[in-house]
Amino acid sequence: MAMSVGSGGGDEKPMSEINTTPLVDVMLVLLIIFLIAIPVVVQTIDLKLPKVAFEVTTTKPENVSLSVTNDASGVCQVYWNLTRVDSNELLDRAVAKLKSDIEKAGGVANLKPEDLPEVHIRGDVNTPWRCVAGAIYNMQLAGFPKVGFISQPDPGSIKVQRL
C-alpha cells in the first residue's frame, strides 16, 4: 500500500483524493461476517413433500361421483352423478349411501377401510374453493374417509403401460 505524502516541488497543497483502502478493508470484513452469520440465522425444516403423479382411478360402482360448479351469479352447484343437490340433500344422501353400504357388508365389524366407498370430486376450473370445500365437508361429515379429486392431466403427461 502506498501513500502520497506530498509533491516534491515545494507546493504545499492539500490532497483532494480519498484513501479508499480502509473502506474496502471494512467492507470485506463485513462481507465475511455476513457470509458466516446468515446460514446460522436461517433455519430450515426438513420436509418430505408428496410427489404428485397422475394415477389411474379405479372406478367401483359403490363410489360416489360429485361434480361441483357455480352458475353465473356465483351460487355453488353440486351434482350427485347427474342429479343436482343442495347442501342438506348432499349430506342426507351421503349418510343414506354409507348406511346402505355398511348394511350390505353385514355391519361395521365385517367392513375393512379399503371396502368403504370413495368420493370422487370433479371441480370446474372457475369454481371458487368454498364450493369444493363445502362438498368435501359434507362428505366427511357423513363418514366417507376417502375424498379424492378427478382432474384432466396435460396431454402427453401419462405414460401408458403395455402388457
Number of C-alpha atoms within 10 A of each C-alpha: 3 4 6 8 7 12 10 7 6 7 8 9 8 7 10 6 7 6 10 8 9 9 9 11 11 10 11 12 11 12 12 10 11 11 11 11 11 10 10 8 8 7 8 7 5 6 6 6 6 6 6 6 9 14 8 8 10 7 11 9 8 14 14 19 19 24 20 23 19 16 9 6 6 11 12 19 18 25 18 18 11 10 9 14 16 13 14 10 13 20 20 13 15 22 18 13 18 17 16 13 17 18 13 11 15 11 12 12 8 11 15 9 9 9 12 18 20 19 23 20 22 19 20 13 10 8 17 16 11 10 18 22 12 15 25 20 15 19 23 17 13 19 15 20 14 15 16 13 13 17 13 7 10 8 6 7 9 12 7 7 5 4 3
